[in-house]
Amino acid sequence: MTFSSADPETLGFDPERLARVGAAIDRDIEQGPYDGAAIAVGRHGSLALSSFHGYADRGSERRLGEGDVFVTFSSGKQFTVAAVLMYVERGLLQLHQPVATVIPEFAANGKSRITLHELLTHTSGIPPYPPPLPGEDAATLAPTVAAICTQIPETPAGENVKYSVLTAHALMAEMVRRVDGGARSFGAIMSEEIFTPLGMHDTALGVPEALQGRVCPVVVRDRTPGLLDPDLVEGLGNTLGPASEIPAGGYVTTLHDFARFAEALRAGGIIDGTRILSPVTLELAARNYTGRMPNDLWTYAVDARGWPIFPAYLGLGFFLRGKGTHPTPFGSLATPRTFGGIGAGSTAFFIDPVRDLFYAFLSTGLLEESRSMERHQRLADLVHASIVE
């Protein structure tokens, strides 16, 4: 990491308790639920923990290391959200703005009044997936957006939380691209406006040729029936290429870069003197905009896992910890306005603004989604419980 490391004790951690995090990951990998993990924890602007465990590729016994690159899956949604909020700050987009004011063709089939705010909060009512597309079109922004524009809403906007797996972030990326002037691809915008300024030099939308030999293979280790089809997940992860543009999760990153993104959010939108967002914007983004509505993402786990029905707790493009006792990837011990993201049985990050804490986690060997949520919750609580001052 290029931001400073510090003795965990000086940052208010009990070192013995913090060591339980790595020990728990090692036990998991030994028992086989997943293959490897990279984790970073920081507080007050310094790094308390950065470690690599297990395998980049268990099949070949290649150990995980600092240079390894991971597919983010849906944790990449927050990269896209950062760009959207940046363009809101620049006055080029507005939260209450109908999507169709930027993408006129989106108005077809009763979608003229759906807003950017509803895309960010997963309350737009549009289908979570685009219509099936042939070949490379499925990983290309323009044909994906064109297909989404033909869809009919499944529910009225604003009435429930229907988690958007792919569609909302493709639309938001296209909104950014168009108000930017239309000359740059969304991948170029992300690189030039977010990743390069933050020093995230091994992060990209798609997989540039320079990174292809370093990407950890996507293997679903836990094939328990659940939310996502394991074959589809593996197919997505292993077919990303230099031209792929899937703004909902087709990014790749390293632990170094993922931690820098989380640290920039912890610090109010700035790292090493470079600011991408205002702390005022991040404070707005970390409010609960979905009230008591549940997130349909977890409906399957109510019966399959015996989970309670609980509020979605969604901000502007971020998951929130919220209140109460329920599954949360950020830990039961996190404070209510903790915010962050999670991705397809593998990745998670969060910022606890009260404790001035960030957490970044990337893994290989994907878990079934609800079991991954519980894994994140358990590890996050170990981190929170290690804070003693």
C-alpha positions as CSV (number, residue, x, y, z in Angstrom):
1,M,0.0,0.0,0.0
2,T,1.3,3.5,-0.7
3,F,-0.6,5.1,2.1
4,S,1.1,4.8,5.4
5,S,1.0,1.6,7.6
6,A,1.0,1.9,11.4
7,D,1.2,-0.3,14.4
8,P,-2.4,-1.5,14.9
9,E,-2.2,-0.5,18.6
10,T,-1.6,3.2,17.7
11,L,-4.8,3.1,15.6
12,G,-6.9,1.8,18.5
13,F,-6.8,-2.0,17.6
14,D,-6.0,-4.8,20.0
15,P,-3.3,-6.6,17.9
16,E,-4.2,-10.1,19.2
17,R,-7.9,-9.6,18.4
18,L,-7.1,-8.2,14.9
19,A,-4.9,-11.3,14.2
20,R,-8.1,-13.4,14.6
21,V,-9.2,-12.1,11.2
22,G,-6.4,-13.7,9.3
23,A,-6.6,-16.9,11.4
24,A,-10.3,-17.2,10.5
25,I,-9.6,-16.8,6.8
26,D,-6.9,-19.4,7.0
27,R,-9.3,-21.8,8.7
28,D,-11.9,-21.2,6.0
29,I,-9.5,-21.9,3.2
30,E,-8.1,-25.0,4.8
31,Q,-11.7,-26.4,5.2
32,G,-12.4,-25.6,1.6
33,P,-15.4,-23.1,1.3
34,Y,-13.3,-20.7,-0.7
35,D,-9.8,-20.7,-2.2
36,G,-8.0,-17.5,-1.2
37,A,-8.5,-14.0,0.1
38,A,-6.8,-10.6,0.2
39,I,-7.8,-8.2,3.0
40,A,-6.9,-4.7,4.0
41,V,-8.1,-2.7,7.0
42,G,-7.4,0.9,7.7
43,R,-8.2,3.5,10.3
44,H,-7.5,7.3,10.8
45,G,-5.8,7.3,7.4
46,S,-3.3,4.5,8.1
47,L,-3.2,0.8,7.3
48,A,-3.5,-1.6,10.2
49,L,-3.8,-4.8,8.2
50,S,-2.9,-6.0,4.7
51,S,-2.6,-9.7,4.1
52,F,-2.9,-12.5,1.5
53,H,-4.2,-16.0,2.2
54,G,-4.5,-19.2,0.2
55,Y,-4.6,-19.5,-3.5
56,A,-5.0,-17.4,-6.6
57,D,-5.7,-20.7,-8.4
58,R,-6.2,-23.7,-6.1
59,G,-6.2,-26.0,-9.1
60,S,-2.6,-25.2,-10.0
61,E,-1.6,-24.5,-6.3
62,R,-0.6,-20.9,-7.3
63,R,-0.5,-18.9,-4.1
64,L,-2.2,-15.5,-3.8
65,G,0.1,-12.5,-3.8
66,E,0.2,-8.7,-4.0
67,G,0.2,-8.5,-7.8
68,D,-2.9,-10.7,-8.3
69,V,-5.9,-9.1,-10.0
70,F,-9.5,-10.0,-9.1
71,V,-12.9,-9.6,-10.9
72,T,-14.9,-7.2,-8.7
73,F,-18.3,-8.4,-9.7
74,S,-20.9,-6.1,-8.1
75,S,-18.5,-4.3,-5.8
76,G,-17.6,-2.5,-9.1
77,K,-21.0,-1.0,-9.1
78,Q,-19.7,1.6,-6.6
79,F,-16.9,2.6,-9.0
80,T,-19.6,3.5,-11.5
81,V,-21.6,5.2,-8.7
82,A,-18.5,7.4,-7.9
83,A,-18.5,8.6,-11.5
84,V,-22.2,9.3,-11.4
85,L,-21.9,11.3,-8.2
86,M,-18.9,13.2,-9.7
87,Y,-21.0,14.3,-12.6
88,V,-23.8,15.3,-10.3
89,E,-21.3,17.5,-8.4
90,R,-20.2,19.0,-11.8
91,G,-23.8,20.0,-12.5
92,L,-24.1,17.7,-15.5
93,L,-26.5,15.3,-13.9
94,Q,-29.3,15.8,-11.3
95,L,-30.6,13.2,-8.9
96,H,-34.3,13.9,-9.7
97,Q,-33.6,14.0,-13.4
98,P,-35.6,11.5,-15.6
99,V,-33.2,9.2,-17.4
100,A,-34.9,10.0,-20.7
101,T,-33.7,13.6,-20.6
102,V,-30.3,12.2,-21.3
103,I,-31.2,9.0,-23.1
104,P,-34.4,9.9,-25.0
105,E,-35.0,6.4,-26.4
106,F,-35.3,5.1,-22.8
107,A,-38.8,6.7,-22.5
108,A,-40.3,3.9,-24.6
109,N,-42.8,1.5,-23.0
110,G,-43.7,3.7,-20.0
111,K,-40.3,4.6,-18.7
112,S,-40.3,8.4,-19.3
113,R,-40.5,9.4,-15.6
114,I,-37.9,7.0,-14.2
115,T,-35.2,9.0,-12.5
116,L,-31.5,8.8,-11.9
117,H,-32.3,8.6,-8.1
118,E,-34.4,5.5,-8.7
119,L,-31.6,3.8,-10.7
120,L,-29.2,4.5,-7.8
121,T,-31.6,3.1,-5.2
122,H,-32.7,0.1,-7.2
123,T,-36.3,1.3,-7.1
124,S,-36.8,2.0,-10.9
125,G,-38.9,-1.1,-11.5
126,I,-37.1,-2.0,-14.7
127,P,-36.0,-5.7,-15.2
128,P,-32.7,-6.5,-13.4
129,Y,-31.2,-8.0,-16.6
130,P,-31.1,-6.8,-20.2
131,P,-32.7,-8.9,-22.9
132,P,-30.4,-11.7,-24.2
133,L,-27.8,-10.3,-26.6
134,P,-25.6,-12.2,-29.1
135,G,-21.9,-12.7,-28.6
136,E,-19.8,-9.6,-27.7
137,D,-22.9,-7.4,-27.6
138,A,-23.6,-8.7,-24.1
139,A,-20.4,-7.1,-22.8
140,T,-20.7,-3.9,-24.9
141,L,-22.4,-0.8,-23.6
142,A,-24.1,0.6,-26.6
143,P,-26.1,-2.5,-27.6
144,T,-26.8,-3.3,-24.0
145,V,-28.4,0.2,-23.4
146,A,-30.3,-0.1,-26.7
147,A,-31.8,-3.4,-25.5
148,I,-32.7,-2.0,-22.1
149,C,-34.5,0.9,-23.7
150,T,-37.0,-1.6,-25.3
151,Q,-37.9,-3.2,-22.0
152,I,-41.2,-2.8,-20.1
153,P,-41.0,-2.0,-16.4
154,E,-41.9,-4.9,-14.1
155,T,-43.2,-2.7,-11.3
156,P,-44.1,1.0,-10.8
157,A,-41.0,3.2,-10.0
158,G,-40.5,3.9,-6.4
159,E,-42.7,1.2,-5.0
160,N,-40.3,-1.5,-4.1
161,V,-36.6,-2.5,-4.2
162,K,-35.9,-4.7,-7.1
163,Y,-32.1,-5.2,-7.1
164,S,-30.7,-4.4,-10.6
165,V,-28.0,-6.9,-11.4
166,L,-26.9,-5.3,-14.7
167,T,-29.4,-2.8,-16.2
168,A,-29.3,0.3,-13.9
169,H,-25.6,0.7,-14.0
170,A,-25.4,0.3,-17.8
171,L,-27.9,3.2,-18.0
172,M,-26.1,5.3,-15.5
173,A,-22.8,4.7,-17.4
174,E,-24.4,5.8,-20.6
175,M,-25.9,8.9,-18.9
176,V,-22.3,9.9,-17.8
177,R,-20.9,9.1,-21.2
178,R,-23.5,11.3,-23.0
179,V,-23.3,14.4,-20.7
180,D,-19.5,14.1,-20.9
181,G,-19.8,14.9,-24.5
182,G,-19.9,11.4,-26.1
183,A,-16.3,11.3,-27.4
184,R,-14.9,9.1,-24.7
185,S,-15.9,5.6,-23.9
186,F,-17.2,4.9,-20.4
187,G,-14.1,2.8,-19.7
188,A,-11.9,5.8,-20.7
189,I,-13.9,8.1,-18.4
190,M,-13.4,5.7,-15.5
191,S,-9.7,5.4,-16.1
192,E,-9.1,9.2,-16.6
193,E,-11.5,10.5,-14.0
194,I,-11.5,7.9,-11.2
195,F,-8.7,5.3,-11.4
196,T,-5.7,7.3,-12.5
197,P,-6.4,10.2,-10.1
198,L,-6.7,7.8,-7.2
199,G,-3.5,5.9,-8.1
200,M,-5.5,2.8,-9.0
201,H,-3.2,1.7,-11.8
202,D,-4.2,-1.9,-11.9
203,T,-8.0,-1.3,-12.1
204,A,-10.0,-1.2,-15.2
205,L,-13.4,-1.7,-16.8
206,G,-12.8,-4.9,-18.7
207,V,-9.4,-6.6,-18.8
208,P,-6.6,-4.7,-20.6
209,E,-4.0,-6.9,-22.2
210,A,-1.4,-5.7,-19.7
211,L,-3.4,-7.3,-16.8
212,Q,-4.6,-10.5,-18.5
213,G,-1.9,-12.8,-17.2
214,R,-2.5,-11.6,-13.6
215,V,-6.3,-12.1,-13.3
216,C,-7.3,-14.9,-10.9
217,P,-9.6,-17.4,-12.6
218,V,-13.2,-17.2,-11.6
219,V,-14.2,-20.5,-10.1
220,V,-17.5,-21.0,-8.1
221,R,-16.3,-23.3,-5.3
222,D,-19.6,-23.5,-3.5
223,R,-22.2,-24.7,-6.1
224,T,-25.1,-24.8,-3.6
225,P,-28.3,-23.7,-5.4
226,G,-28.9,-20.0,-4.6
227,L,-29.3,-16.6,-6.2
228,L,-26.9,-16.9,-9.2
229,D,-26.2,-19.7,-11.7
230,P,-22.6,-20.8,-11.1
231,D,-22.0,-21.4,-14.8
232,L,-23.1,-17.9,-15.8
233,V,-20.9,-16.4,-13.1
234,E,-17.9,-18.3,-14.2
235,G,-18.6,-17.5,-17.8
236,L,-18.8,-13.8,-17.1
237,G,-15.7,-13.7,-15.1
238,N,-13.6,-15.7,-17.5
239,T,-14.7,-14.0,-20.7
240,L,-14.0,-10.4,-19.8
241,G,-11.6,-8.8,-22.4
242,P,-10.1,-5.5,-23.3
243,A,-13.3,-4.2,-24.9
244,S,-15.7,-5.4,-22.3
245,E,-17.9,-2.7,-20.7
246,I,-20.1,-4.1,-18.0
247,P,-20.5,-1.1,-15.5
248,A,-22.4,-3.2,-13.0
249,G,-19.5,-5.5,-12.2
250,G,-17.1,-6.1,-15.1
251,Y,-14.2,-4.4,-13.5
252,V,-10.9,-5.9,-12.3
253,T,-8.7,-4.6,-9.4
254,T,-6.0,-5.5,-6.9
255,L,-6.1,-5.3,-3.2
256,H,-3.8,-2.2,-3.3
257,D,-6.3,-0.4,-5.6
258,F,-9.4,-1.6,-3.9
259,A,-8.1,-0.4,-0.6
260,R,-7.2,3.0,-2.1
261,F,-10.7,3.4,-3.3
262,A,-12.1,2.6,0.1
263,E,-9.6,4.9,1.8
264,A,-10.6,7.8,-0.5
265,L,-14.2,7.3,0.6
266,R,-13.2,7.1,4.2
267,A,-11.4,10.3,3.9
268,G,-14.3,12.1,2.4
269,G,-13.5,11.7,-1.3
270,I,-9.7,12.4,-1.3
271,I,-6.4,10.5,-1.2
272,D,-2.9,11.8,-1.5
273,G,-4.2,15.3,-2.2
274,T,-6.4,14.2,-5.1
275,R,-10.2,14.7,-4.6
276,I,-12.8,12.9,-6.6
277,L,-15.9,13.7,-4.4
278,S,-16.9,16.1,-1.7
279,P,-17.6,14.8,1.8
280,V,-21.0,16.5,1.5
281,T,-21.9,14.3,-1.4
282,L,-20.7,11.1,0.4
283,E,-22.8,12.1,3.5
284,L,-25.8,12.5,1.2
285,A,-25.1,9.1,-0.5
286,A,-24.9,7.3,2.9
287,R,-28.5,8.0,3.9
288,N,-31.3,5.4,3.8
289,Y,-33.6,6.1,0.8
290,T,-35.5,2.9,0.8
291,G,-37.1,3.1,4.3
292,R,-38.4,-0.2,5.5
293,M,-38.8,-1.8,2.0
294,P,-37.0,-5.2,1.8
295,N,-34.5,-5.9,-1.0
296,D,-35.8,-8.6,-3.3
297,L,-32.2,-9.8,-3.8
298,W,-32.5,-11.8,-0.5
299,T,-36.1,-13.1,-1.0
300,Y,-34.8,-16.6,-1.9
301,A,-32.8,-16.8,1.4
302,V,-35.9,-16.3,3.6
303,D,-37.0,-19.8,2.8
304,A,-33.7,-21.4,1.7
305,R,-31.7,-20.2,4.7
306,G,-34.3,-19.2,7.3
307,W,-33.3,-15.5,7.1
308,P,-35.6,-12.8,8.4
309,I,-37.2,-10.3,6.1
310,F,-35.3,-7.0,6.8
311,P,-35.0,-3.5,5.2
312,A,-32.9,-3.1,2.1
313,Y,-31.1,-0.1,3.6
314,L,-29.9,1.4,0.4
315,G,-28.2,4.8,-0.1
316,L,-27.4,6.4,-3.4
317,G,-25.7,3.4,-5.0
318,F,-24.4,2.0,-1.7
319,F,-25.5,-0.7,0.7
320,L,-25.9,0.6,4.3
321,R,-25.5,-1.3,7.6
322,G,-28.8,0.2,9.0
323,K,-30.2,-0.8,12.3
324,G,-31.4,-4.1,13.8
325,T,-30.3,-7.7,13.9
326,H,-30.2,-9.1,10.4
327,P,-27.6,-10.3,7.8
328,T,-25.2,-7.6,6.8
329,P,-21.9,-7.9,5.0
330,F,-20.5,-5.0,7.1
331,G,-20.9,-6.7,10.5
332,S,-23.6,-6.6,13.2
333,L,-21.1,-4.4,15.2
334,A,-20.8,-1.7,12.5
335,T,-22.5,1.6,13.2
336,P,-25.8,2.2,11.3
337,R,-24.4,4.6,8.6
338,T,-21.6,2.2,7.6
339,F,-21.7,2.0,3.8
340,G,-20.1,0.0,1.0
341,G,-20.6,-2.7,-1.6
342,I,-20.6,-6.5,-2.1
343,G,-20.0,-8.7,-5.2
344,A,-21.2,-12.2,-6.3
345,G,-19.9,-14.5,-3.6
346,S,-16.5,-12.9,-3.4
347,T,-15.9,-9.2,-2.8
348,A,-16.8,-6.6,-0.2
349,F,-15.7,-3.2,1.1
350,F,-17.1,-0.8,3.7
351,I,-16.5,2.5,5.4
352,D,-17.6,3.0,9.0
353,P,-17.6,6.9,9.2
354,V,-18.1,6.9,13.0
355,R,-15.1,4.6,13.7
356,D,-13.1,6.2,10.8
357,L,-12.5,2.7,9.5
358,F,-12.3,1.1,6.0
359,Y,-12.3,-2.6,5.1
360,A,-11.5,-4.1,1.7
361,F,-11.8,-7.8,0.9
362,L,-11.3,-9.8,-2.4
363,S,-11.4,-13.5,-2.7
364,T,-11.1,-16.5,-5.1
365,G,-13.3,-19.6,-5.1
366,L,-16.8,-18.0,-5.0
367,L,-19.4,-18.9,-2.3
368,E,-23.1,-19.1,-2.8
369,E,-24.3,-15.6,-2.2
370,S,-26.1,-15.9,1.2
371,R,-23.1,-17.9,2.6
372,S,-20.7,-15.2,1.3
373,M,-22.8,-12.6,3.1
374,E,-22.5,-14.5,6.3
375,R,-18.7,-14.9,5.7
376,H,-18.4,-11.2,5.3
377,Q,-20.5,-10.5,8.4
378,R,-18.3,-12.9,10.5
379,L,-15.0,-11.4,9.3
380,A,-16.3,-7.8,9.6
381,D,-17.4,-8.4,13.2
382,L,-13.9,-9.8,14.0
383,V,-12.5,-6.5,12.7
384,H,-15.0,-4.3,14.7
385,A,-14.4,-6.4,17.8
386,S,-10.7,-5.7,17.6
387,I,-11.2,-1.9,18.0
388,V,-10.7,-1.0,21.7
389,E,-10.3,2.7,21.6
